[in-house]
Amino acid sequence: MDMELIFGLFVVGLPVFMLAFAWAMGVWVTRRHEADLAQRELAVAHILIHNSGRLQDATTGPHPPMMITSEVTLGVDHFRGFLGQWKSLFGGQVRSYQMVLDRARREVVMRMLEQANEMGYTALANLRIDFADISGSALTRRKAADISVLATGTAYFVAPKS
């Protein structure tokens, strides 16, 4: 083969291979995390969640109502970051980042529910979720974003239905 052809294949093929590999790894990690979340959600499905501003059907239990918190930090994989940067050039909705935000939100709520369940609480009220981009300043920003999610809520006991 001609050296120019080999060099051309290398110059074009390597970036295409790297993008395809980044995409495949991102899909694999995302699917694995979503399957894990679905399984864990079944274990805490009995816990009531609401944001009514008051503790609905509260009853006394072994401990008083308690504020619990949870934090999750997720990074956007490099392929989604690459797509997000292209999308930001043209404007509009960046769906690849929204998928990561949704996973981060589900994970932080799941951790709160698991924490409440471990302490024996049966309900979670006044759930508040805050998102923050922790990728750094515009000068030091990497190509992929890091998202931190903080959630707070009040865990308490609900009277059993009779």
VMD Tcl script that draws the C-alpha trace (Angstrom):
set ca {
  {0.00 0.00 0.00}
  {1.00 3.55 -0.62}
  {2.24 5.44 2.47}
  {-0.10 8.36 1.73}
  {-3.09 6.01 1.74}
  {-1.97 4.46 5.02}
  {-1.44 7.90 6.54}
  {-4.85 9.06 5.26}
  {-6.59 6.01 6.74}
  {-4.81 6.62 10.03}
  {-5.73 10.32 10.12}
  {-9.39 9.64 9.33}
  {-9.78 6.21 10.89}
  {-8.32 6.93 14.32}
  {-10.70 9.80 15.20}
  {-13.68 7.84 13.85}
  {-12.62 4.79 15.88}
  {-12.16 6.90 19.02}
  {-15.62 8.49 18.64}
  {-17.23 5.09 18.01}
  {-15.44 3.61 21.03}
  {-16.48 6.56 23.25}
  {-20.08 6.19 22.06}
  {-20.10 2.42 22.72}
  {-18.62 2.79 26.20}
  {-21.05 5.59 27.06}
  {-24.03 3.51 25.96}
  {-22.78 0.50 27.93}
  {-22.22 2.49 31.14}
  {-25.58 4.26 30.79}
  {-27.52 1.05 30.23}
  {-25.81 -0.67 33.13}
  {-26.56 2.27 35.45}
  {-30.21 2.48 34.32}
  {-30.69 -1.28 34.88}
  {-29.20 -0.95 38.36}
  {-31.49 2.01 39.13}
  {-34.57 0.10 37.97}
  {-33.71 -2.83 40.21}
  {-33.03 -0.60 43.23}
  {-36.25 1.38 42.66}
  {-38.28 -1.81 43.12}
  {-36.78 -2.31 46.58}
  {-37.96 1.10 47.85}
  {-41.22 1.43 45.92}
  {-43.19 1.24 49.17}
  {-41.86 4.61 50.39}
  {-44.28 7.49 49.85}
  {-42.81 10.63 48.22}
  {-44.64 13.96 48.11}
  {-44.00 17.71 48.08}
  {-47.19 19.01 49.66}
  {-45.41 21.15 52.26}
  {-46.71 19.14 55.20}
  {-46.17 15.63 56.49}
  {-49.23 13.78 55.18}
  {-50.62 11.03 57.43}
  {-47.66 11.40 59.79}
  {-47.55 9.16 62.81}
  {-45.15 8.79 65.69}
  {-42.43 6.25 65.23}
  {-39.20 5.22 66.92}
  {-37.52 8.47 65.78}
  {-38.85 11.94 65.01}
  {-38.97 13.21 61.41}
  {-35.47 13.82 60.13}
  {-33.91 15.81 57.31}
  {-31.80 13.64 55.02}
  {-29.52 14.67 52.20}
  {-27.79 13.02 49.31}
  {-25.32 14.14 46.67}
  {-24.34 12.65 43.33}
  {-21.75 13.78 40.83}
  {-21.88 12.40 37.29}
  {-19.73 13.19 34.31}
  {-20.93 13.46 30.76}
  {-19.08 10.92 28.64}
  {-16.79 12.30 25.94}
  {-19.06 11.37 23.04}
  {-22.05 13.15 24.59}
  {-19.78 16.08 25.43}
  {-18.62 16.21 21.80}
  {-22.22 16.17 20.56}
  {-23.23 18.75 23.15}
  {-20.52 21.14 22.03}
  {-21.63 20.81 18.41}
  {-25.24 21.38 19.43}
  {-24.26 24.47 21.44}
  {-22.87 26.04 18.27}
  {-26.31 25.99 16.69}
  {-28.45 26.41 19.81}
  {-31.39 24.39 20.98}
  {-31.98 21.55 23.35}
  {-29.00 19.33 24.20}
  {-30.73 15.99 24.77}
  {-27.50 14.14 25.54}
  {-26.97 16.31 28.64}
  {-30.62 15.97 29.64}
  {-30.27 12.19 29.75}
  {-27.32 12.54 32.15}
  {-29.28 15.01 34.30}
  {-32.19 12.58 34.47}
  {-29.91 9.72 35.53}
  {-28.27 11.94 38.17}
  {-31.69 12.99 39.49}
  {-32.87 9.38 39.68}
  {-29.66 8.33 41.45}
  {-29.80 11.09 44.08}
  {-33.47 10.36 44.86}
  {-32.68 6.64 45.01}
  {-29.91 7.24 47.53}
  {-32.27 9.29 49.69}
  {-34.94 6.58 49.54}
  {-32.39 3.90 50.44}
  {-31.14 6.02 53.34}
  {-34.71 6.55 54.61}
  {-35.47 2.84 54.20}
  {-32.35 1.83 56.17}
  {-33.50 4.05 59.06}
  {-36.99 2.53 58.91}
  {-38.85 5.60 57.64}
  {-41.82 5.04 55.34}
  {-42.23 8.46 53.66}
  {-40.20 11.32 52.24}
  {-41.61 14.84 52.09}
  {-40.54 18.22 50.75}
  {-37.96 16.82 48.36}
  {-35.72 19.54 46.91}
  {-33.17 18.90 44.17}
  {-30.44 21.34 43.10}
  {-28.19 20.91 40.07}
  {-24.76 22.49 39.59}
  {-22.24 22.37 36.76}
  {-18.87 21.76 38.43}
  {-16.75 21.59 35.28}
  {-14.78 24.70 36.13}
  {-14.47 28.14 34.61}
  {-14.63 28.80 30.88}
  {-10.81 28.94 30.76}
  {-10.23 25.60 32.47}
  {-13.29 23.76 31.19}
  {-12.76 20.28 29.89}
  {-14.66 18.98 26.89}
  {-17.11 17.02 29.04}
  {-19.28 18.45 31.80}
  {-19.45 17.29 35.40}
  {-22.82 17.65 37.08}
  {-23.38 17.65 40.81}
  {-26.86 17.06 42.20}
  {-27.81 17.75 45.82}
  {-31.14 16.60 47.24}
  {-32.73 17.22 50.62}
  {-35.96 15.99 52.13}
  {-37.73 15.10 55.35}
  {-38.05 11.43 56.21}
  {-40.91 10.45 58.50}
  {-43.34 7.67 59.40}
  {-46.74 7.22 57.75}
  {-49.70 5.66 59.50}
  {-50.39 2.21 58.04}
  {-53.53 1.98 55.89}
  {-56.26 -0.06 57.49}
}
mol new
graphics top color blue
foreach p $ca { graphics top sphere $p radius 0.5 }
foreach p [lrange $ca 0 end-1] q [lrange $ca 1 end] { graphics top cylinder $p $q radius 0.2 }
display resetview
